[in-house]
Amino acid sequence: MGNDDSARPTRPSRRTFLTAATAATAATVAVPALAEPAAAGGGAPTGPGRPVRPQPPDRELRDLLRSVDQRRIEAIVRRLAAFGTRHTLSSQDDPERGIGAARDWIYDRMREYAAASGGRMTVELQSYVQQPASRIPVPTVITNVVATLRGETSPNRTYVVTGHYDSRATDVMDATSDAPGADDDASGVAVVMELARLMATRRTAATIVFAAVAAEEQGLYGSAHLARQLKAAGADVQGMFSDDIVGSSTADDGTRDPRTVRLFAEGVPTAETPGEANTRRSVGGENDSPSRQLARFVKDVAENGATGMEVRLIYRRDRYLRGSDHISFLEQGWPAGRFTEPNEDFAHQHQDVRVVDGQQYGDLPEFCDFGYITRVARVNGAALWSLAQAPGTPKGAVIVTTDLTNNTTLRWQRGDEPDLAGYEVLWRETTAAEWQKVIPVGDVTQVTVDLSKDNVFFGVRAVGRDGLRSPVAFPRPGS
């Protein structure tokens, strides 16, 4: 690796040494020093590396995204709405109406998809009894429908996507009135099921969990149980997405935005410890949580012509007064985000089905945009496929702070993926929202860059032999 042509130092560059702790010999490369002030107006700053570029979809991913079937998605939404209500406290044994009928229908479909997987996908009804608690007045069986596509080379590395199949009317405790829940959240369940169908016949390096979870409206009970089960099993969950209210592109004032999906991602981690908070207050990182890195990755791999969508990152955990199933995973310390439509129509969420002064209320299929849901499914598919086929996010990333220097040394642990090709160091100005420059450093576990750690933020990502890249790991101070 030689000097980047875009950087023109006005003084001689110091040499940067890359030490491979796990390699037989150390690699040495030249990285030009920062020679000029950062570019004004939001452009890439001057310094080592080349500008960060999005990761384009490969042939396999393009084929997957083309296969997402709008007719199947619409059929799933309409069938789930036809169960009348899917309230958590509704009937669990009526074959036609209630949450039990919906549960069994989803389970049967998921098993059909798994039958085509050659044994790689398994499906289970994951049940437990929730004792009386908030919005749960009596002991209630809560059941998630979970399809697990086992990865072939990194099976413990896990990515999760959920939609919640329960629904509600205006009164959150009303278990008998019609609550079709087409947008909230049959739309998200349709995304999960369609991706499970398509990926069942494909081989992935890492494991993907496709889950239709229950009792979200009563308090995230189903997803909390799923997250606890994964934690108990020792799963290395490196990313989770909740698709919740992804069914419409039309706002309450009638305006449409059919090519944008919001992705909510927290800054300060929900599970941050007091010690981690002290470190963050000292050196920064409020905009560099694992969830923010996951969200940046999604925008990088899923905002392109193959999805036809813009991914609008929202830098907060969720909307005001609301919360979705990704929070259950954030509480376990895992990176997670929530997909939701760009502008909501609250007359079609959490409402009794009725007509008032000529206006139809209720979460009915007629208010869904099935082409929009299809494109949201493609965004999810691009993110999940790219995550599951690339190496995992680097672990143990450290920025060395034992000495006062004007350069920066980074260390990390080498991953054990068989297709791991090496690593890249990324950096950006502290005021920039996105990574700006990338420096390929090869298959090493330590690098010293001629930039001051006091002035910019650094990150590290892994690269596979096929060029697929992991999310960025933000280093913690250490030695």
Beta strands, then each sheet from edge to edge (+ up, - down):
strand 1: 16-19
strand 2: 27-29
strand 3: 50-51
strand 4: 121-130
strand 5: 140-149
strand 6: 154-164
strand 7: 206-213
strand 8: 236-243
strand 9: 260-264
strand 10: 310-314
strand 11: 336-340
strand 12: 354-356
strand 13: 359-361
strand 14: 398-400
strand 15: 408-411
strand 16: 420-429
strand 17: 437-442
strand 18: 446-449
strand 19: 456-464
strand 20: 476-478
sheet 1: 2+ 1- 18+ 15- 14+ 20+
sheet 2: 3+ 17- 16+ 19-
sheet 3: 4+ 5- 7+ 6+ 8+ 11+ 9- 10-
sheet 4: 12+ 13-
end
